[in-house]
Amino acid sequence: MKLYQLYVFTQDSCSPCARLKDYIDTLTEAEQAEIKMVPFKAPNGSPTALAQDFKVEATPTLIVCHEDLICSLDEEGDEWCDGRESLVETVVGANKIIASLPSILDAYTYAHPE
């Protein structure tokens, strides 16, 4: 089971971001559904918490992360689980993202069933 998230960090007034969004609009619905477009900056102008977590410094940036589930038992034997996202791959720049997106979708999603 593939437990990956694909985040694309973008911002307004960014021509490479607009070009990447135009490219993503040409993808199939299944491919588009796998890509989460997220803002790079919060309304106050500072990077979002998610951008800070993944150390995103420029837009557009594609982040591939794995969803990990960390579980432990307490003294009473009850299981407690917490989710965490681990960075797998980072691609910066519209041209590089456009070139690598087909293989990333193949490797990390079910958008292209075999």
All heavy atoms as an XYZ file, in Angstrom:
883
protein
N       0.835     -1.170      0.000
C       0.000      0.000      0.000
C       0.888      1.244      0.000
O       1.811      1.358      0.790
C      -0.886     -0.008      1.228
C      -1.802      1.160      1.280
S      -2.628      1.023      2.771
C      -4.046      1.440      2.972
N       0.614      2.144     -0.934
C       1.408      3.359     -1.047
C       0.825      4.419     -0.126
O      -0.325      4.796     -0.257
C       1.422      3.849     -2.490
C       2.092      2.868     -3.434
C       2.117      3.389     -4.852
C       2.788      2.388     -5.768
N       2.899      2.874     -7.140
N       1.627      4.894      0.798
C       1.188      5.895      1.764
C       2.000      7.175      1.588
O       2.721      7.597      2.490
C       1.338      5.368      3.189
C       0.510      4.135      3.521
C       0.889      3.584      4.887
C      -0.962      4.463      3.482
N       1.883      7.773      0.432
C       2.654      8.968      0.116
C       1.733     10.141     -0.163
O       0.614      9.969     -0.641
C       3.539      8.736     -1.106
C       4.581      7.681     -0.888
C       4.338      6.357     -1.229
C       5.811      8.002     -0.327
C       5.298      5.375     -1.010
C       6.771      7.025     -0.106
C       6.508      5.712     -0.454
O       7.457      4.754     -0.235
N       2.231     11.330      0.129
C       1.550     12.575     -0.195
C       2.447     13.364     -1.134
O       3.666     13.412     -0.937
C       1.290     13.414      1.060
C       0.306     12.820      2.014
C      -1.111     12.809      1.472
O      -1.511     13.683      0.716
N      -1.862     11.798      1.838
N       1.851     13.974     -2.145
C       2.571     14.859     -3.049
C       2.038     16.265     -2.829
O       0.857     16.531     -3.078
C       2.357     14.456     -4.512
C       3.209     13.329     -5.080
C       3.038     12.037     -4.334
C       2.918     13.153     -6.552
N       2.884     17.137     -2.300
C       2.516     18.527     -2.058
C       3.252     19.402     -3.061
O       4.468     19.251     -3.255
C       2.932     18.982     -0.653
C       2.233     18.293      0.486
C       2.938     17.467      1.357
C       0.879     18.488      0.715
C       2.306     16.853      2.429
C       0.237     17.874      1.788
C       0.963     17.061      2.640
O       0.333     16.453      3.703
N       2.537     20.338     -3.683
C       3.168     21.342     -4.530
C       2.936     22.690     -3.870
O       1.804     23.134     -3.722
C       2.609     21.331     -5.967
C       3.200     22.482     -6.767
C       2.914     20.008     -6.649
N       4.025     23.323     -3.457
C       3.969     24.637     -2.826
C       4.028     25.707     -3.906
O       4.946     25.712     -4.730
C       5.137     24.811     -1.849
C       5.004     23.971     -0.616
C       5.465     22.666     -0.604
C       4.415     24.487      0.528
C       5.335     21.886      0.529
C       4.286     23.707      1.666
C       4.746     22.401      1.667
N       3.035     26.596     -3.891
C       2.967     27.677     -4.869
C       2.624     28.977     -4.150
O       2.323     28.980     -2.953
C       1.889     27.405     -5.941
O       0.613     27.366     -5.312
C       2.141     26.109     -6.682
N       2.679     30.061     -4.907
C       2.248     31.349     -4.379
C       1.740     32.212     -5.532
O       2.018     31.933     -6.700
C       3.365     32.043     -3.614
C       4.619     32.321     -4.399
C       5.701     32.937     -3.527
O       5.419     33.673     -2.590
N       6.959     32.633     -3.826
N       0.972     33.244     -5.184
C       0.447     34.164     -6.180
C       1.599     34.974     -6.788
O       2.666     35.106     -6.183
C      -0.576     35.111     -5.548
C      -1.815     34.374     -5.046
O      -2.124     33.298     -5.599
O      -2.446     34.874     -4.100
N       1.360     35.510     -7.966
C       2.344     36.364     -8.657
C       3.659     35.626     -8.889
O       4.738     36.204     -8.755
C       2.586     37.664     -7.887
O       1.383     38.365     -7.715
N       3.574     34.357     -9.217
C       4.753     33.519     -9.481
C       4.530     32.885    -10.852
O       3.729     31.959    -10.984
C       4.883     32.463     -8.382
S       6.027     31.112     -8.722
N       5.205     33.402    -11.876
C       4.963     32.893    -13.232
C       5.341     31.416    -13.385
O       4.616     30.678    -14.060
C       5.645     33.768    -14.284
O       7.030     33.836    -14.072
N       6.446     30.927    -12.775
C       6.700     29.484    -12.854
C       5.591     28.662    -12.191
O       5.248     27.575    -12.668
C       8.036     29.307    -12.135
C       8.704     30.632    -12.214
C       7.584     31.623    -12.145
N       5.011     29.193    -11.107
C       3.898     28.491    -10.441
C       2.693     28.424    -11.375
O       2.034     27.377    -11.458
C       3.510     29.206     -9.149
S       4.809     29.264     -7.896
N       2.413     29.507    -12.060
C       1.282     29.536    -12.996
C       1.502     28.547    -14.136
O       0.570     27.841    -14.540
C       1.085     30.944    -13.533
N       2.733     28.483    -14.647
C       3.051     27.534    -15.722
C       2.871     26.094    -15.239
O       2.310     25.254    -15.949
C       4.473     27.761    -16.239
C       4.770     27.010    -17.507
C       6.091     27.430    -18.155
N       7.217     26.867    -17.440
C       8.074     27.555    -16.692
N       7.954     28.849    -16.548
N       9.069     26.948    -16.088
N       3.308     25.807    -14.015
C       3.145     24.468    -13.446
C       1.663     24.149    -13.244
O       1.221     23.042    -13.564
C       3.905     24.344    -12.129
C       3.762     23.018    -11.398
C       4.241     21.858    -12.271
C       4.522     23.053    -10.082
N       0.887     25.093    -12.738
C      -0.554     24.872    -12.559
C      -1.215     24.578    -13.898
O      -2.083     23.698    -13.992
C      -1.204     26.085    -11.899
C      -0.884     26.227    -10.431
C      -1.518     27.481     -9.853
C      -1.114     27.705     -8.418
N      -1.671     28.945     -7.859
N      -0.816     25.309    -14.960
C      -1.366     25.060    -16.299
C      -1.039     23.637    -16.749
O      -1.880     22.958    -17.340
C      -0.833     26.067    -17.310
C      -1.405     27.469    -17.114
O      -2.429     27.609    -16.413
O      -0.802     28.418    -17.659
N       0.173     23.175    -16.472
C       0.564     21.808    -16.830
C      -0.270     20.789    -16.040
O      -0.774     19.813    -16.614
C       2.057     21.583    -16.574
C       2.456     20.145    -16.733
C       2.595     19.576    -17.998
C       2.655     19.336    -15.623
C       2.930     18.239    -18.143
C       2.999     17.999    -15.760
C       3.134     17.462    -17.030
O       3.464     16.135    -17.164
N      -0.417     21.011    -14.765
C      -1.184     20.087    -13.926
C      -2.627     19.996    -14.403
O      -3.237     18.929    -14.360
C      -1.067     20.478    -12.434
C       0.365     20.188    -11.948
C      -2.092     19.739    -11.576
C       0.682     20.700    -10.561
N      -3.157     21.101    -14.904
C      -4.530     21.097    -15.431
C      -4.683     20.173    -16.642
O      -5.797     19.763    -16.965
C      -4.966     22.513    -15.817
C      -5.270     23.376    -14.605
O      -5.463     22.824    -13.501
O      -5.295     24.620    -14.768
N      -3.582     19.824    -17.320
C      -3.638     18.928    -18.478
C      -3.587     17.458    -18.073
O      -3.794     16.583    -18.922
C      -2.481     19.197    -19.467
O      -1.235     18.804    -18.877
C      -2.430     20.659    -19.884
N      -3.302     17.171    -16.815
C      -3.197     15.789    -16.343
C      -4.588     15.180    -16.191
O      -5.597     15.888    -16.129
C      -2.460     15.747    -15.001
C      -1.031     16.284    -14.995
C      -0.469     16.274    -13.578
C      -0.140     15.507    -15.933
N      -4.633     13.873    -16.100
C      -5.916     13.194    -15.896
C      -6.455     13.535    -14.511
O      -5.709     13.980    -13.621
C      -5.761     11.665    -15.995
O      -4.970     11.204    -14.889
C      -5.131     11.247    -17.318
N      -7.742     13.275    -14.309
C      -8.348     13.527    -12.999
C      -7.683     12.692    -11.915
O      -7.471     13.167    -10.794
C      -9.841     13.233    -13.032
C     -10.659     14.280    -13.751
C     -12.154     14.016    -13.675
O     -12.611     13.392    -12.692
O     -12.851     14.432    -14.604
N      -7.337     11.454    -12.245
C      -6.673     10.580    -11.266
C      -5.306     11.145    -10.870
O      -4.934     11.105     -9.701
C      -6.516      9.178    -11.833
N      -4.571     11.663    -11.847
C      -3.260     12.250    -11.546
C      -3.420     13.522    -10.720
O      -2.709     13.712     -9.724
C      -2.513     12.547    -12.847
C      -2.102     11.306    -13.602
C      -1.623     11.598    -15.008
O      -2.123     12.557    -15.652
O      -0.747     10.849    -15.485
N      -4.356     14.375    -11.115
C      -4.574     15.622    -10.381
C      -5.004     15.348     -8.937
O      -4.608     16.079     -8.024
C      -5.635     16.474    -11.086
C      -5.169     17.070    -12.390
C      -6.236     17.922    -13.041
O      -7.009     18.597    -12.367
N      -6.283     17.887    -14.361
N      -5.776     14.295     -8.736
C      -6.265     13.969     -7.392
C      -5.128     13.601     -6.443
O      -5.270     13.722     -5.218
C      -7.277     12.834     -7.462
N      -4.011     13.155     -6.973
C      -2.869     12.751     -6.141
C      -2.006     13.933     -5.708
O      -1.174     13.803     -4.813
C      -1.994     11.756     -6.903
C      -2.668     10.439     -7.205
C      -2.906      9.579     -5.981
O      -2.351      9.868     -4.901
O      -3.654      8.599     -6.103
N      -2.189     15.082     -6.354
C      -1.336     16.250     -6.108
C      -2.099     17.254     -5.259
O      -3.186     17.686     -5.619
C      -0.913     16.889     -7.446
C      -0.161     15.872     -8.303
C      -0.062     18.129     -7.195
C       0.008     16.300     -9.746
N      -1.523     17.620     -4.143
C      -2.139     18.607     -3.261
C      -1.419     19.940     -3.439
O      -0.252     20.068     -3.085
C      -2.082     18.137     -1.823
C      -2.959     16.908     -1.628
C      -2.886     16.335     -0.259
C      -3.761     15.119     -0.106
N      -3.648     14.125     -1.142
N      -2.140     20.901     -4.006
C      -1.595     22.244     -4.175
C      -1.750     22.970     -2.842
O      -2.855     23.062     -2.301
C      -2.340     22.989     -5.279
C      -2.371     22.256     -6.611
S      -0.744     22.027     -7.353
C      -0.419     23.680     -7.937
N      -0.648     23.468     -2.295
C      -0.675     24.119     -0.991
C       0.047     25.465     -1.071
O       0.989     25.631     -1.846
C      -0.045     23.228      0.106
C      -0.869     21.977      0.343
C       1.384     22.851     -0.242
N      -0.393     26.417     -0.268
C       0.267     27.728     -0.294
C       1.633     27.677      0.383
O       1.830     26.951      1.366
C      -0.696     28.627      0.479
C      -1.440     27.701      1.382
C      -1.537     26.393      0.648
N       2.548     28.439     -0.168
C       3.873     28.577      0.427
C       3.829     29.561      1.595
O       4.477     29.362      2.611
C       4.866     29.041     -0.638
C       6.221     29.417     -0.111
C       7.008     28.498      0.551
C       6.712     30.696     -0.299
C       8.268     28.835      1.033
C       7.972     31.049      0.169
C       8.746     30.123      0.833
N       3.045     30.628      1.430
C       2.993     31.665      2.459
C       1.611     31.769      3.080
O       0.593     31.576      2.421
C       3.386     33.017      1.862
C       4.852     33.085      1.476
C       5.247     34.472      1.061
C       6.740     34.509      0.750
N       7.142     35.837      0.292
N       1.607     32.108      4.366
C       0.370     32.368      5.109
C      -0.104     33.789      4.773
O       0.658     34.580      4.203
C       0.637     32.218      6.602
N      -1.338     34.130      5.139
C      -1.831     35.488      4.869
C      -0.940     36.600      5.432
O      -0.891     37.698      4.891
C      -3.216     35.507      5.533
C      -3.655     34.078      5.499
C      -2.397     33.279      5.703
N      -0.204     36.312      6.503
C       0.667     37.338      7.083
C       1.999     37.477      6.331
O       2.836     38.293      6.698
C       0.918     37.057      8.570
C       1.735     35.803      8.813
O       2.213     35.151      7.898
N       1.865     35.439     10.087
N       2.208     36.661      5.288
C       3.416     36.778      4.469
C       4.551     35.856      4.863
O       5.541     35.741      4.136
N       4.430     35.184      5.986
C       5.487     34.257      6.401
C       5.172     32.861      5.864
O       4.035     32.542      5.563
C       5.606     34.237      7.923
O       4.425     33.760      8.497
N       6.199     32.009      5.726
C       5.946     30.640      5.245
C       4.955     29.903      6.143
O       4.941     30.112      7.361
C       7.326     29.984      5.296
C       8.288     31.122      5.195
C       7.621     32.267      5.924
N       4.139     29.065      5.524
C       3.182     28.268      6.296
C       3.930     27.271      7.173
O       5.111     26.984      6.951
C       2.234     27.501      5.362
O       3.015     26.598      4.567
C       1.426     28.439      4.476
N       3.234     26.714      8.144
C       3.839     25.715      9.030
C       4.307     24.503      8.229
O       5.383     23.956      8.486
C       2.849     25.296     10.114
N       3.511     24.097      7.230
C       3.889     22.950      6.408
C       5.152     23.253      5.606
O       6.054     22.417      5.516
C       2.737     22.555      5.480
C       2.875     21.247      4.718
C       3.010     20.055      5.670
C       1.677     21.040      3.794
N       5.231     24.450      5.052
C       6.442     24.855      4.307
C       7.654     24.870      5.235
O       8.745     24.440      4.855
C       6.236     26.225      3.661
N       7.469     25.341      6.442
C       8.567     25.352      7.413
C       8.982     23.937      7.788
O      10.182     23.644      7.885
C       8.175     26.136      8.660
C       8.051     27.616      8.425
C       7.546     28.366      9.650
O       7.363     27.795     10.732
N       7.305     29.656      9.482
N       7.993     23.047      7.990
C       8.298     21.666      8.366
C       9.189     20.991      7.325
O      10.089     20.226      7.678
C       7.020     20.846      8.522
C       6.249     21.187      9.780
O       6.791     21.883     10.659
O       5.074     20.759      9.880
N       8.918     21.268      6.040
C       9.687     20.638      4.968
C      10.820     21.521      4.448
O      11.460     21.193      3.453
C       8.767     20.231      3.815
C       7.857     19.091      4.169
C       6.482     19.259      4.154
C       8.372     17.858      4.529
C       5.631     18.207      4.480
C       7.532     16.802      4.862
C       6.164     16.979      4.839
N      11.053     22.660      5.117
C      12.144     23.572      4.771
C      12.074     24.056      3.312
O      13.082     24.140      2.619
C      13.493     22.938      5.089
C      13.672     22.625      6.563
C      14.977     21.936      6.849
C      15.228     21.669      8.296
N      14.199     21.210      9.137
N      10.852     24.355      2.866
C      10.644     24.883      1.520
C      11.096     26.336      1.507
O      10.711     27.121      2.370
C       9.159     24.764      1.104
C       8.921     25.427     -0.243
C       8.751     23.306      1.076
N      11.929     26.682      0.522
C      12.473     28.035      0.453
C      12.116     28.763     -0.834
O      12.357     29.959     -0.943
C      13.996     27.985      0.615
C      14.428     27.463      1.966
C      15.933     27.385      2.122
O      16.653     27.693      1.157
O      16.383     27.022      3.216
N      11.588     28.043     -1.834
C      11.274     28.659     -3.120
C      10.038     27.998     -3.698
O       9.658     26.894     -3.302
C      12.455     28.494     -4.078
N       9.420     28.695     -4.656
C       8.258     28.119     -5.326
C       8.478     28.155     -6.828
O       9.183     29.032     -7.318
C       6.974     28.910     -4.991
O       7.145     30.279     -5.340
C       6.618     28.774     -3.539
N       7.911     27.199     -7.526
C       7.179     26.049     -7.004
C       8.135     24.974     -6.489
O       9.255     24.834     -6.994
C       6.393     25.543     -8.215
C       7.237     25.922     -9.387
C       7.901     27.224     -9.000
N       7.697     24.235     -5.494
C       8.444     23.109     -4.946
C       7.503     21.932     -4.770
O       6.420     22.093     -4.208
C       9.090     23.461     -3.589
O      10.049     24.499     -3.774
C       9.769     22.255     -2.960
N       7.926     20.768     -5.250
C       7.186     19.524     -5.063
C       7.841     18.744     -3.944
O       9.058     18.518     -3.965
C       7.193     18.685     -6.342
C       6.699     17.240     -6.235
C       5.218     17.202     -5.901
C       6.977     16.479     -7.504
N       7.049     18.365     -2.974
C       7.519     17.549     -1.851
C       6.790     16.213     -1.898
O       5.565     16.175     -1.997
C       7.216     18.237     -0.500
C       7.971     19.556     -0.359
C       7.504     17.303      0.668
C       9.463     19.421     -0.169
N       7.545     15.132     -1.826
C       6.961     13.800     -1.669
C       7.284     13.361     -0.248
O       8.446     13.395      0.169
C       7.548     12.784     -2.678
C       6.930     11.409     -2.467
C       7.361     13.266     -4.108
N       6.252     12.991      0.494
C       6.499     12.523      1.856
C       5.745     11.229      2.098
O       4.758     10.923      1.431
C       6.127     13.589      2.881
S       4.393     14.022      2.898
N       6.258     10.465      3.021
C       5.662      9.189      3.402
C       4.914      9.388      4.701
O       5.410     10.034      5.628
C       6.741      8.123      3.581
C       6.182      6.766      3.848
N       6.023      6.263      5.119
C       5.709      5.819      3.009
C       5.497      5.054      5.049
N       5.288      4.766      3.783
N       3.717      8.823      4.768
C       2.924      8.903      5.989
C       3.281      7.733      6.892
O       3.006      6.583      6.566
C       1.436      8.872      5.654
C       0.975     10.050      4.838
C      -0.487      9.958      4.458
O      -1.087      8.871      4.557
O      -1.033     10.990      4.058
N       3.927      8.040      7.994
C       4.322      7.019      8.961
C       3.330      7.014     10.116
O       2.839      8.060     10.530
C       5.718      7.310      9.514
C       6.780      7.324      8.439
O       6.777      6.418      7.601
O       7.602      8.256      8.435
N       3.053      5.852     10.648
C       2.206      5.718     11.827
C       3.057      5.099     12.929
O       3.530      3.965     12.806
C       0.987      4.838     11.523
C      -0.112      4.808     12.556
C      -0.677      6.211     12.780
C      -1.224      3.877     12.123
N       3.296      5.861     13.966
C       4.121      5.430     15.092
C       3.184      5.030     16.233
O       2.397      5.845     16.706
C       5.059      6.572     15.560
C       5.800      7.198     14.381
C       6.008      6.076     16.638
C       6.693      6.258     13.621
N       3.278      3.776     16.665
C       2.383      3.275     17.711
C       3.193      2.746     18.889
O       4.304      2.226     18.724
C       1.498      2.155     17.164
S       0.404      2.684     15.835
N       2.604      2.877     20.066
C       3.231      2.327     21.274
C       2.126      1.917     22.242
O       0.987      2.365     22.145
C       4.160      3.356     21.916
O       3.425      4.500     22.294
N       2.496      1.064     23.170
C       1.563      0.608     24.200
C       1.861      1.335     25.508
O       3.029      1.490     25.880
C       1.687     -0.900     24.413
C       1.315     -1.794     23.236
C       1.579     -3.251     23.571
C      -0.150     -1.599     22.856
N       0.805      1.752     26.192
C       1.023      2.364     27.498
C       1.036      1.279     28.573
O       0.950      0.078     28.267
C      -0.009      3.462     27.780
C      -1.430      2.938     27.906
O      -1.631      1.715     28.020
O      -2.358      3.772     27.893
N       1.132      1.676     29.818
C       1.241      0.728     30.933
C       0.027     -0.188     31.061
O       0.135     -1.299     31.551
C       1.475      1.491     32.235
C       2.795      2.218     32.264
C       2.925      3.147     33.453
O       1.971      3.250     34.258
O       3.983      3.777     33.567
N      -1.147      0.289     30.630
C      -2.365     -0.508     30.712
C      -2.549     -1.403     29.495
O      -3.530     -2.136     29.393
C      -3.603      0.396     30.872
C      -3.718      1.048     32.241
C      -2.884      2.320     32.326
O      -2.737      3.019     31.301
O      -2.362      2.604     33.412
N      -1.640     -1.327     28.539
C      -1.752     -2.135     27.337
C      -2.552     -1.486     26.218
O      -2.834     -2.122     25.204
N      -2.930     -0.223     26.396
C      -3.643      0.495     25.351
C      -2.656      0.993     24.304
O      -1.567      1.471     24.633
C      -4.415      1.690     25.926
C      -5.544      1.256     26.856
O      -6.176      0.227     26.552
O      -5.778      1.946     27.866
N      -3.063      0.880     23.053
C      -2.194      1.312     21.957
C      -2.491      2.766     21.621
O      -3.641      3.158     21.447
C      -2.422      0.433     20.724
C      -1.501      0.768     19.582
C      -1.654     -0.189     18.418
O      -2.799     -0.555     18.099
O      -0.639     -0.555     17.830
N      -1.442      3.559     21.486
C      -1.531      4.960     21.097
C      -0.727      5.139     19.817
O       0.421      4.718     19.739
C      -0.988      5.870     22.196
C      -1.798      5.783     23.454
C      -1.628      4.921     24.488
C      -2.937      6.574     23.766
N      -2.592      5.111     25.445
C      -3.410      6.143     25.024
C      -3.605      7.605     23.130
C      -4.509      6.703     25.641
C      -4.702      8.173     23.748
C      -5.149      7.723     24.988
N      -1.352      5.749     18.820
C      -0.687      5.943     17.535
C      -0.669      7.422     17.179
O      -1.597      8.167     17.478
C      -1.393      5.164     16.427
S      -1.352      3.378     16.681
N       0.393      7.813     16.519
C       0.559      9.196     16.094
C       1.082      9.195     14.661
O       1.979      8.416     14.327
C       1.540      9.916     17.024
C       1.553     11.412     16.813
O       0.575     11.952     16.267
O       2.554     12.050     17.188
N       0.512     10.046     13.817
C       0.957     10.140     12.434
C       2.100     11.123     12.285
O       2.197     12.103     13.016
N       2.974     10.822     11.317
C       4.118     11.693     11.038
C       4.426     11.573      9.559
O       4.297     10.501      8.975
C       5.318     11.252     11.862
C       6.524     12.169     11.721
C       7.689     11.653     12.481
N       8.125     10.408     11.833
C       9.077      9.625     12.255
N       9.706      9.893     13.351
N       9.412      8.542     11.601
N       4.831     12.667      8.946
C       5.208     12.649      7.535
C       6.719     12.784      7.422
O       7.312     13.707      7.968
C       4.519     13.790      6.775
C       3.024     13.612      6.684
C       2.324     14.724      5.936
O       2.714     15.896      6.106
O       1.395     14.417      5.191
N       7.338     11.838      6.710
C       8.783     11.844      6.510
C       9.081     12.257      5.077
O       8.500     11.720      4.129
C       9.367     10.453      6.749
O       9.073     10.014      8.039
N       9.997     13.183      4.923
C      10.398     13.663      3.604
C      11.063     12.546      2.810
O      11.958     11.863      3.310
C      11.357     14.848      3.746
C      11.857     15.489      2.470
C      10.706     16.107      1.689
C      12.898     16.537      2.796
N      10.612     12.360      1.561
C      11.175     11.338      0.681
C      11.939     11.979     -0.474
O      13.041     11.566     -0.804
C      10.063     10.415      0.127
C      10.615      9.429     -0.886
C       9.356      9.694      1.252
N      11.332     13.003     -1.069
C      11.928     13.604     -2.262
C      11.481     15.058     -2.376
O      10.356     15.402     -2.032
C      11.470     12.817     -3.495
C      12.157     13.182     -4.767
C      11.838     12.209     -5.906
O      11.296     11.115     -5.651
O      12.141     12.566     -7.047
N      12.384     15.910     -2.880
C      12.090     17.315     -3.116
C      12.511     17.682     -4.527
O      13.616     17.339     -4.947
C      12.859     18.219     -2.121
O      12.512     17.844     -0.785
C      12.537     19.684     -2.338
N      11.630     18.368     -5.261
C      11.951     18.842     -6.605
C      11.585     20.325     -6.638
O      10.458     20.701     -6.322
C      11.169     18.081     -7.696
C      11.582     18.556     -9.082
C      11.370     16.578     -7.552
N      12.559     21.170     -7.020
C      12.351     22.611     -7.022
C      12.394     23.131     -8.453
O      13.298     22.793     -9.223
C      13.427     23.324     -6.175
C      13.209     24.838     -6.183
C      13.432     22.787     -4.753
N      11.422     23.964     -8.787
C      11.376     24.615    -10.087
C      10.380     23.957    -11.021
O      10.265     22.730    -11.075
N       9.644     24.806    -11.763
C       8.583     24.303    -12.639
C       9.105     23.323    -13.676
O       8.517     22.261    -13.883
C       7.866     25.470    -13.322
N      10.198     23.643    -14.338
C      10.717     22.754    -15.384
C      11.095     21.388    -14.830
O      10.784     20.355    -15.438
C      11.915     23.382    -16.098
C      11.530     24.595    -16.918
O      10.376     24.758    -17.303
N      12.496     25.465    -17.170
N      11.752     21.366    -13.694
C      12.160     20.092    -13.094
C      10.947     19.296    -12.610
O      10.900     18.078    -12.754
C      13.135     20.334    -11.943
C      14.500     20.806    -12.409
C      15.436     21.009    -11.247
C      16.782     21.511    -11.728
N      17.700     21.783    -10.621
N       9.967     19.987    -12.045
C       8.764     19.292    -11.581
C       8.015     18.696    -12.765
O       7.613     17.524    -12.734
C       7.856     20.240    -10.772
C       8.554     20.666     -9.475
C       6.517     19.572    -10.458
C       7.851     21.776     -8.722
N       7.833     19.482    -13.830
C       7.123     19.000    -15.020
C       7.837     17.784    -15.613
O       7.198     16.796    -15.979
C       6.966     20.131    -16.059
C       5.962     21.166    -15.537
C       6.534     19.577    -17.411
C       5.926     22.471    -16.324
N       9.164     17.819    -15.655
C       9.932     16.699    -16.220
C       9.849     15.450    -15.351
O       9.816     14.329    -15.867
C      11.386     17.111    -16.416
N       9.797     15.617    -14.050
C       9.846     14.459    -13.151
C       8.477     13.970    -12.702
O       8.368     12.861    -12.170
C      10.699     14.780    -11.926
O      10.136     15.841    -11.185
N       7.436     14.751    -12.895
C       6.116     14.396    -12.368
C       5.577     13.054    -12.872
O       5.053     12.277    -12.066
C       5.118     15.516    -12.631
C       3.877     15.557    -11.752
C       4.203     15.434    -10.270
C       3.087     16.828    -12.007
N       5.707     12.706    -14.160
C       5.202     11.394    -14.586
C       5.836     10.223    -13.817
O       5.133      9.315    -13.374
C       5.536     11.341    -16.074
C       5.558     12.785    -16.494
C       6.149     13.512    -15.311
N       7.150     10.255    -13.638
C       7.800      9.152    -12.923
C       7.481      9.196    -11.428
O       7.372      8.150    -10.787
C       9.308      9.164    -13.154
O       9.883     10.350    -12.644
N       7.300     10.372    -10.862
C       6.929     10.483     -9.449
C       5.528      9.932     -9.236
O       5.274      9.203     -8.277
C       7.060     11.943     -8.969
C       8.546     12.295     -8.834
C       6.318     12.172     -7.657
C       8.831     13.737     -8.507
N       4.598     10.260    -10.134
C       3.241      9.714    -10.024
C       3.257      8.190    -10.140
O       2.527      7.504     -9.432
C       2.331     10.329    -11.093
C       1.905     11.778    -10.836
C       1.319     12.398    -12.090
C       0.912     11.846     -9.689
N       4.097      7.656    -11.030
C       4.231      6.200    -11.164
C       4.761      5.561     -9.892
O       4.268      4.533     -9.439
C       5.170      5.835    -12.320
C       4.490      5.873    -13.670
O       3.249      5.780    -13.731
O       5.219      5.985    -14.673
N       5.786      6.170     -9.324
C       6.480      5.564     -8.190
C       5.709      5.657     -6.878
O       5.769      4.735     -6.060
C       7.853      6.222     -8.018
N       4.988      6.746     -6.666
C       4.437      7.006     -5.339
C       2.911      6.984     -5.244
O       2.372      7.186     -4.157
C       4.942      8.357     -4.830
C       6.438      8.421     -4.699
C       7.193      9.231     -5.534
C       7.109      7.662     -3.742
C       8.574      9.301     -5.418
C       8.483      7.719     -3.615
C       9.211      8.543     -4.456
O      10.573      8.603     -4.333
N       2.210      6.766     -6.376
C       0.749      6.820     -6.327
C       0.149      5.669     -7.108
O       0.850      4.911     -7.768
C       0.207      8.142     -6.911
O       0.323      8.104     -8.332
C       0.949      9.350     -6.355
N      -1.170      5.596     -7.070
C      -1.915      4.632     -7.870
C      -2.602      5.313     -9.064
O      -3.553      4.777     -9.612
C      -2.967      3.913     -7.020
C      -2.351      2.990     -5.991
C      -2.425      3.281     -4.646
C      -1.702      1.832     -6.390
C      -1.862      2.427     -3.705
C      -1.148      0.976     -5.462
C      -1.229      1.284     -4.122
O      -0.669      0.446     -3.192
N      -2.117      6.470     -9.464
C      -2.722      7.198    -10.581
C      -2.557      6.465    -11.906
O      -3.343      6.657    -12.820
C      -2.132      8.600    -10.684
N      -1.530      5.628    -12.000
C      -1.261      4.850    -13.220
C      -1.327      3.373    -12.887
O      -0.296      2.729    -12.692
C       0.126      5.181    -13.782
C       0.303      6.616    -14.126
N       1.527      7.233    -14.087
C      -0.576      7.567    -14.503
C       1.403      8.487    -14.430
N       0.133      8.724    -14.683
N      -2.511      2.790    -12.828
C      -2.601      1.358    -12.487
C      -1.919      0.511    -13.559
O      -1.974      0.828    -14.734
C      -4.095      1.088    -12.427
C      -4.751      2.223    -13.103
C      -3.807      3.381    -13.094
N      -1.295     -0.553    -13.112
C      -0.559     -1.427    -14.040
C      -1.453     -2.488    -14.631
O      -2.390     -2.935    -14.147
C       0.598     -2.086    -13.304
C       1.591     -1.040    -12.838
C       2.709     -1.661    -12.021
O       2.981     -2.862    -12.150
O       3.307     -0.925    -11.247
